[in-house]
């Protein structure tokens, strides 16, 4: 873990080698705090999750259309979520990677 305080950051999760996490997009958000993590497969997860929460999914709630994926991410960001982790499973749709800042 890299953070110096008691707060968990997205960067801490990404830098934990045995988790095997790969950043596909949103590198500007690595300093976001994670208060809680939730595994969810429901539609409209932004209605159930809030600030500083991490959404973990196998991909069932992720739209397949690239434009809808952008809108999905924007809604999660508007709700204040820390981030989104999509499992590398056959059920997850291909992720459209635009600007991976």
N, C-alpha and C positions, 0 to 999 in steps of 0.2 A: 504494500500500500504506500502511495506516495504522499497523500495529504498529511499535513503536520498536525491537524486538529482532530477533533472527534467527529467531524463531518465527512461522510463518504461522498466522493465525487465520481462522476462518470469515468474520469481519467483513471481512478483507482481500479475500477472494474476492468477497463480495457488493458491496463498494465499488468493484470494478474494473469500470468502466462498459462497456468493450467485451466483457465476458463476458455481459452481459445477464441476470444472475441476479436472480430475484425471490424474496423470502422469503415462503413461504406459511404457515409455522408455525415455532414454536421460536425466536422472537427472543431468548429467554433464553440460547440457546446460541451466540450470535454471538462470544463470547469464547473459545470452545473452540479448542484448538490442533489443527493438522493436521500430522501427521507424514508421512503418505503418502496418496495417493489411488488408488483402484482402480475400474476399470470392470468391473462384474460383472452377469451376467444369470442366475446360478444361484439355485436355491431355497436358503433358509436361509443367506444370506450372512453372518449373524452367527457361523456356525460357522467361517468362513474368514478373517474380518477381526477386528481387535481395537482396543484403545485408541488413540485419536488418529488413526484412519484414516477417510477420507472415502469413502463409497460413491457412485459415479456410475453411473447406469443409464438406459437408454432406457425402462424401466418394465416389462420382462418379468417381473422378480422381485417386483413390487409387487402385492399382492392387490387385487382389484376391490371386494370388500366393505368398506364403511367400518369395521366393527368389526374385521375382519381387518387393515385398514391400521393401526389403532391398536395392535393386538397386534404387528404387524411393526415399527413404530417403537419400541415398548417393548423388544422383543428387541434391536434395534440399540443402543438407549440402554444397556440392561443389559450389553451387550458392550463398552461404552465408546467406541463410534464417535463421531467428531467430528460427523458429519452425514450427510445424504442429499441427493443432487442427482438430480432426475429430469428427463431431457430432455423438451423440449416436442415430442413426436412423437406420431403417430397410434397407435402401439403402447402408449403409456402410458395406464393407466386414469385416469378422472377421480379427482382427489385430494379426499378428504373433509377439509375444513378445519374442525376444531372450535375449539379455543382457540389462536389465533395469537400467543400471548405470545412 
